[in-house]
């Protein structure tokens, strides 16, 4: 594991308070595809996967954690070395599209349920 990733992981753990009640486990089958289509560089797919995850019952908080994890991995030197600069560069727009879709869904959730 890269030194940067260890630092990111330890900061995330330290910053999160423990919930008083058991929390539903994250639905990885819905969150992992978000990261994969972001790495693939598809804006439309990123939007669709975010919406799909929410419709399938993933908590918006889990999607909200998934997007910055993908962004943090994008910035790792070891990731760039493994996949190439072109992959790293094309992740920016899908990351923004996923974030936009999540924010729009959160606004809609105030008016209707997922």
N, C-alpha and C positions, 0 to 999 in steps of 0.2 A: 504494500500500500504506500502511496506517495506521502511524503511528509505533509504536504499541503492538505491532502484529504484527511489525514489524522487530525490536523488542527481544525478543519471544518467540522468533522464529526464530534470532537470534544467540545467545541463551542456550541454546537446545536444541542448536545445533551445537557450541558451546563445551563443553557438558557431556558430550557423547557421545564416548567414545574410538573410534578407528578399529579395526575388527576386523582381526585378523591374516590371516584367511582370507576369501575372497569370500563374501558373504552372499547368500542367495537374495533376489531382488528382491521387494519388497512387492507383494501381489496387489491392486492398486487396484480391480479389478472387484469385490472383496469388501469392501474398506474404505470406499469412497465411499458405498455404500448405507447403511452404519451411520450416517454423518454426516447423510445425507439424511433418514432416518426419525427421527433425533433432532430435527432441525430441524422435521420435520413434527409432532412431539409425540406419537408413538406408542410407549408403553412396551413393548407386546407385540412390535411390529415391531423395536424396538431389541434386545430379547433374542434374537429369531429371527435377525436379521442378524449378531449377534455369533456365535451358535452356527453359523450357516451359514458364516461366514468361516473359522472354525476347522475345520469339517468339510471345507471346500474346500481346506484346506492353508495358510491364512494362519498365520503364526507368532503366538503369543499376544502376543509383544512388539510386533508391528505393530498389533494390536488395542488393546493397552495404550497405544500412542502416539496412536492415532486418537481415543480418547475424550477425553483432555485437550486435543487440538487443537480438537475441537468445543466443549469448555467454554471455551477461550480465545477462540474466535471469538464465542461467545455474549456474552462480556463487552465486546466492542469496540463503541464508540459508533457507528461507521460501520455495523456490522451491524444494531444496534438501529434506527438511523435508516432503513436500507434495508428491513427486514422488519417492523418495528413491535414495540412492547413486548409484545404478546400472544404473538407467536412466541417471543420471548426467554424469557418467563415459562414457557411450556409445555415448554421444553427440559429443565428441571430433572429431572423424573421419568424421561424416557427416558434421560437421561445416567446417572442412578442405576441404572436397570434394566439398561442395557448393562454398567455396571461390575459389578453383581451377577452377571450371566450370565457374564462373563469370570472372575470370582473363583471361581464355582461350577465352571466348566469346568476351571480350573487345579487345583482340589482333586480333581475326578474324574480328571484326567489322571494323578495320582499312582497311581490304581488301575487305570485303563484308558486306552487311547489315544483320541484324537479320532477 
